[in-house]
Amino acid sequence: MTETGVVCGISGCCVADAIADIDQDVAVRHPMAMQNEYNPTISAFVADKPSSAFGSAITLPWQATQQAEHLVIDQIDRLDADYEVSGAVAVHVTARVEDGVVIKGPVIIGPNAFVAANAYLRGGVFIANDCIVGPSCELKTTFMFSGAKIAHLSFVGDSIIGSRANIEAGAIIANYRNELEDKLIRIQSNGQVIETGVDKFGALIGDDARVGANAVIAPGALLDKKTVVRRASLLDQSPSS
């Protein structure tokens, strides 16, 4: 398991385990110990999830992303009059979408959200209130919760981004194990291997996490709240790494 450049603990690891797995010169700024039995549900990472439009929906992140299109379409049918709906695309009247953005529904863009020029949204995307999607970003099958930010030239695939999480420019959250013969996503966490049963899943990124510029998160990652991934680093939680 390669976890280079991680400043705060990886999900499911105690602080001692996290330090053992990362470069010794990397400091732990926000030590976190899992006090309860590990639970990889979305709400364990994203506090807004239970009260959101998707609060009663699927709890496992890779199942939610697998059904993102269905989940987003279902919510479009429930939106109030403050959304302008065109086919499978719903944009809140207070949101700003710049020229050159390509949107392939189903997509919901929430209140006061900002999507900059030449961004590309596809495959079932939910952008909550006060989120920012920078210029020339691509979001594929992704849920962004309140106040999350993704800077320019980033790719995020099949992922869930917690509230106020910040992904800097050029970061990649990959969603497919192209390099492996067996494409199924497996995650090593808390001393066990989680079999997701899916071949596309990026990451579940907790509230207030930060991913540095040009960092790469390999498919199948669980980042606790306030995790920091250093710039130009690689995080890979696959047991095959």
N, C-alpha and C positions, 0 to 999 in steps of 0.2 A: 504494500500500500504506500503510494507516494503522496506525501502531504508537505510539499515544499512551500515555504512562505506563509504559513498559516500562523497568525498571531494569537488568535483566541481559540479555545478548544473546539475540536470537531465533535459533532453530535454523537452522543452515546459514549464518549470517552471521559474518564476522570482526568483531572489535570495532570497527574503523573503519567498516565498513558499518553496523553497528547504531547507532552514534552518529549517523551521517549521517541515518538514517531516523527517529530519534525526536527529541522536543523537546530543544533544546540545554541546557535547564536541568535535565535529568534525568541524574543521575550514574550511572555504571556501577559497581555495588558488587562484582560478581563477574565480571570480564572473562573471557570464554572464547573461544578461537580454535579453529576446527575444524582439526585437524592432519591428519586423514585424509580421504579422499574421503567426502563426505556420504552417510550411510546412514540412511534414515528407518524402520528396523525398530524394533519395540517395545523390544527388548533394548538398543538403543543409548541409550535414555532411561530404562529401568526395569531396574535391575540384578537385581531378584528374578525377573524374568520367566522366564529360562531354567530356574531351579530350581523354578518354581511348577508348579501343576497344569496350566498351559497352556504349559509350556516347549517342548513339541514341536509345538504348534499353529501356526496361521498367524502369520507374522511382521509383515506390513504392518498398521498399526493400523486403517485403514478396512475392510480385509477381515475383521479379527477382529471388529469391531463389527457388520458385516453378518451374521456368523454367530454372534453372541453366544448366541442362544437354543440353537442346536445344541451349542455348546461347553459351556455351563453344564449342559445336560441330560446330556451325556456324562459330565461330572465328578460329577454327583449319583449316578450309578450306580456310581461308584468310591469314594465316601466311606466312612470307617470308622464304627464303632458309636458314636463320640462325637457324631455328628450325629443330630438328630431330623428325620426326613424325612416330609413330608406332601405327597403328590402330587409337584409339581415345585418344592417349597420345602424347603430343607435349612438348619437352624439348628444351629450347634454348641451343645453343652450349656453352655458357658461364656459364650456371647453373651447380651446383654440387648436385648430388643425391647420397647419401651414400648407402652402402650395406645394405640390409635388408628392404629397403623401399618397401611398398606394394602400388601399384598405380592401381586403377580400374577406367578406363576412363569413361567419358571424363574428361581430365585434361590438363591444360596448365601451364607450369612452365617457367617463364620469365627470362630475362637476369640477370645474376649475382645472381640469387636466390640460396638459400641453403636449402636443405631438408636433415635432419640428419637421422641417422640410426634408423630403425624400425618405422618410421612414417607410417601412414596409410591414404591415400587420396582416397576418393570415392564420388560418387553421384553428380559429376559435381563440379570441383574445378578449380579456377583461381588464380594463384600466380604470382603477377606482379614482376617487376624488383626490385632487392635488398632486397627481402623479406627473412625472416628466419623462417623455421619450425623446431623446436627442436626435439631431440630424443624421440621416443615413443609417439608423438602427434597423435591425430586423427582429421582429417578435413573432415567433411561431408557437401557437398553442400555449399561451402563457397567461397567468393571472397575476396582476400587479395590485397590491393592496395599498391603502391610503398613504400618500406622501412618498411612495417609492420613486426612485430616479434611476434612469438608465442613460448614460451619457453617449455622445456621438460615436458612430462606427462600431457599435457593439452588436453581438448576436446573442439572443436568448431563445432557446428552444425547449418546449415541453416542460415548463418550469413554473414554480410558484414563488413569487417575490413578496416578502413580508413588508409590513408598514415601515416607512422611513428608511428602508434599505437603500443603499447607494452603490450603484455599479458604475465605475469610472470608464473613461473612453477606451475603446478598443478591446474591452473584455469579451471573452467568449464563454458562454455556458452551453457546452456541446450536449447533444441529445441522442447520439447514435454511435455505437461501438464499431466503427468502420474497420478498425485494425484487428478485430478478433473474428475468428471463425464462428464462434457461438455469440450471437448478437444480444442475447437476453441480458438485461441489466441486473447486476448483482451488487449489493452494497455491503461493505464490511463496516460494522458499527457495533459498539458496545460488546466486543468480543464474539459477535456472531455474524453470520452472513444472511442478509435479507434477500430472498428470491422475489423480485418484483413480478416476474412473469410477463414483462413487457419488453419490447426491444427498442422503445424510444422513451426516454425520460432524462431530463436535464438535472435540475436541482430543486430542492426545497430550501429556500433561504429565509432564515428567521428575521424577525423584526430588528431593525437598527443594525443589521449586518452591513459590512462594507467590503466591496471587492475592488481591488486596485486596478489601475489602467494596465491593459495588455495581459492581465491574468487570464489563465485558462482553467475552467472547472470542467473536468471530464464527466461523462455521463454517469448519473447516479450518485448524487452528493446530497448530504444532509448537513446544513450549516445552522448551528444554534444561534439564538438571538445574540446580537452584538459581536458575532464572529468577524474577524478582520483577515482578509486575504491580501498579502502584499502584492505590490505591483510586479508585473512580469513574472509571476510565479505560477506553478502548476499545483492543482489540488486534485487528487485522484483517490477515491475511496473504494475502488474495485478490488476484490480479493485477488484478482489476476495481475495486479500491478506489482 
